[in-house]
Amino acid sequence: MRGSKTTILLLGLPLAVALSALKPDSVESQLNIPSPKSASADEPPAPPAAPTDDDGTSPWGYVEVLIASVFFGSNFVPVKRYETYDGMFYQWVMCSAIWMTGLFIQLLIFAWPSLVGDEDNWGAHSEAMTPEQMIHSGRPDPYSVKFVPMACLGGALWATGNTLSVPVINMIGLSLGLLIWGSANMLMGWASGVFGLVTNGHGDHLDNPTLNYVGVGLAVVALGMYTQIKANGDDETVQPVNEARSATALDDVLLDPAPSKAKSGSRVLGIVMAVVAGVLFGNTFSPPDWIKKNDHGPAYDLDYIFSHFTGIFATSTFWFICYCAYMRGSPMINNRLVLPAMLSGVMWAIAQTMWFLANGALSVSVAFPLITSGPGIISAMWGVFVFGEISGCRNYGVLCLAIATALTGCILIGMSK
């Protein structure tokens, strides 16, 4: 009961803040949308302008980072006490809930177009809209919904990396796997934003790059510290994922492992696969970023949510079908897991939505390392204050040092913008 009440509080309070952050006024001010009164009666209104790095940062970006960190650090709590078996059924149900959340957001944008500055793009001016305006608005007419096929690729990359984590944990264990793919995830996403690796060199503007580099380095060090925390009852060879998540969760881990003493060949393969998974995680925002920065699609981040989540669900379903075929039609399923897994998926989807918005408000080079650092702190708090999984002077010392290091890194990253 205690855990469920805490979960409800975490769901309710950040959602209220998130809704207030999405007020039409705040969206219009972030996007510099001209007032309808200033538009000439003879000219169609211009499409919403994409936010640029030179416009500065929005204070709402840090609120969105906080919400994303809380939900990423808490989304495994609903399934904490349930057996997930090999995790494949759990991840598929979770991704189903992610897609349904994306559909809800898409319908909300359709019913309330002012969320993305679309309210005056049709009507009397609809016939005068230019192809460029249609591209930026993302809707050729007022009756269509926005779908960007290329944005599905980002979701497919994430879902594939999520599935790769299963054999990685079996080969090299959770702690080492998390350290490798978590570091690769953070560094890949950060580098993409700073250097414009996938956006034709359109990197983010930073007022103080040195602070940003040092902050990211500290965040990686903190990630390594989290992996040194031992949950109560852990031994050297078995580390249940559900327990480890409460201290170190950054991305979905699918398997309750018994990390084996793998042969050297398997260990090398596991390390390579962990790096690949981290690179895939780190590129989940690359397709939308490329579209936005090259003016090939909608200007506002919310327009990409449904397409991104569709890519996650489609790819997750593909891998689940492959898994069912591998299991000869007898997948390991826990019926009691359905509702908790769906709640977990909704929480993850809220966090990912906030991450999209934070990228637009702060830039990828700032939001990415912040949001990949925050969940470790939140999940550690769950482990200490709710589930009582972390105890002992050594563990508390390592945890405090890791949190202090992560917070210092986050402060430096924020100051760099």
RAMODA-V682493 format. One record per backbone hydrogen bond with DSSP energy under -1.0 kcal/mol. NH is the residue of the N-H (numbers start at 1). CO is the residue of the C=O. If there is no record, write none. Layout:
nh: [NH | NH]
co: [CO | CO]
//
This chain:
nh: [5 | 6 | 7 | 8 | 9 | 10 | 11 | 12 | 13 | 15 | 16 | 17 | 18 | 19 | 20 | 21 | 23 | 27 | 28 | 29 | 30 | 31 | 33 | 38 | 55 | 56 | 58 | 61 | 63 | 64 | 65 | 66 | 67 | 68 | 69 | 70 | 71 | 72 | 73 | 75 | 77 | 80 | 82 | 87 | 91 | 92 | 93 | 94 | 95 | 96 | 97 | 98 | 99 | 100 | 101 | 102 | 103 | 104 | 105 | 106 | 107 | 108 | 109 | 110 | 111 | 112 | 115 | 116 | 117 | 118 | 121 | 126 | 128 | 134 | 135 | 136 | 137 | 138 | 144 | 151 | 152 | 153 | 155 | 156 | 157 | 158 | 159 | 160 | 161 | 162 | 163 | 164 | 165 | 166 | 168 | 169 | 170 | 171 | 172 | 173 | 177 | 178 | 179 | 180 | 181 | 182 | 183 | 184 | 185 | 186 | 187 | 188 | 189 | 190 | 191 | 192 | 193 | 194 | 195 | 196 | 201 | 202 | 203 | 204 | 207 | 208 | 212 | 213 | 214 | 215 | 216 | 217 | 218 | 219 | 220 | 221 | 222 | 223 | 224 | 225 | 226 | 227 | 228 | 229 | 232 | 234 | 235 | 244 | 245 | 247 | 248 | 249 | 256 | 257 | 260 | 262 | 267 | 268 | 269 | 270 | 271 | 272 | 273 | 274 | 275 | 276 | 277 | 278 | 279 | 280 | 281 | 282 | 284 | 286 | 289 | 290 | 291 | 292 | 293 | 294 | 295 | 296 | 299 | 303 | 304 | 305 | 308 | 309 | 310 | 311 | 312 | 313 | 314 | 315 | 316 | 317 | 318 | 319 | 320 | 321 | 322 | 323 | 324 | 325 | 326 | 327 | 328 | 329 | 337 | 338 | 341 | 342 | 343 | 344 | 345 | 346 | 347 | 348 | 349 | 350 | 351 | 352 | 353 | 354 | 355 | 356 | 357 | 358 | 359 | 360 | 361 | 362 | 363 | 367 | 368 | 370 | 371 | 372 | 374 | 378 | 379 | 380 | 381 | 382 | 383 | 384 | 385 | 386 | 387 | 389 | 396 | 397 | 398 | 399 | 400 | 401 | 402 | 403 | 404 | 405 | 406 | 407 | 408 | 409 | 410 | 411 | 412 | 413 | 414 | 415 | 416 | 417]
co: [1 | 2 | 3 | 4 | 5 | 6 | 7 | 8 | 9 | 11 | 12 | 13 | 14 | 15 | 16 | 17 | 20 | 23 | 24 | 25 | 26 | 27 | 28 | 35 | 52 | 53 | 361 | 58 | 59 | 60 | 61 | 62 | 63 | 64 | 65 | 66 | 67 | 68 | 69 | 71 | 74 | 77 | 79 | 84 | 87 | 88 | 89 | 90 | 91 | 92 | 93 | 94 | 95 | 96 | 97 | 98 | 99 | 100 | 101 | 102 | 103 | 104 | 105 | 106 | 107 | 108 | 112 | 113 | 114 | 113 | 118 | 123 | 125 | 130 | 131 | 132 | 133 | 134 | 141 | 148 | 149 | 150 | 151 | 152 | 153 | 154 | 155 | 156 | 157 | 158 | 159 | 160 | 161 | 163 | 164 | 165 | 166 | 167 | 168 | 169 | 173 | 174 | 175 | 176 | 177 | 178 | 179 | 180 | 181 | 182 | 183 | 184 | 185 | 186 | 187 | 188 | 189 | 190 | 191 | 192 | 196 | 199 | 201 | 193 | 416 | 416 | 208 | 209 | 210 | 211 | 212 | 213 | 214 | 215 | 216 | 217 | 218 | 219 | 220 | 221 | 222 | 223 | 225 | 226 | 389 | 231 | 238 | 240 | 241 | 244 | 244 | 245 | 85 | 255 | 170 | 260 | 263 | 264 | 265 | 266 | 267 | 268 | 269 | 270 | 271 | 272 | 273 | 274 | 275 | 276 | 277 | 278 | 281 | 283 | 285 | 286 | 287 | 288 | 289 | 290 | 292 | 291 | 136 | 300 | 301 | 302 | 304 | 305 | 306 | 307 | 308 | 309 | 310 | 311 | 312 | 313 | 314 | 315 | 316 | 317 | 318 | 319 | 320 | 321 | 322 | 323 | 325 | 324 | 334 | 335 | 337 | 338 | 339 | 340 | 341 | 342 | 343 | 344 | 345 | 346 | 347 | 348 | 349 | 350 | 351 | 352 | 353 | 354 | 355 | 356 | 357 | 358 | 359 | 363 | 364 | 366 | 367 | 368 | 370 | 374 | 375 | 376 | 377 | 378 | 379 | 380 | 381 | 382 | 382 | 383 | 392 | 393 | 394 | 395 | 396 | 397 | 398 | 399 | 400 | 401 | 402 | 403 | 404 | 405 | 406 | 407 | 408 | 409 | 410 | 411 | 412 | 414]
//
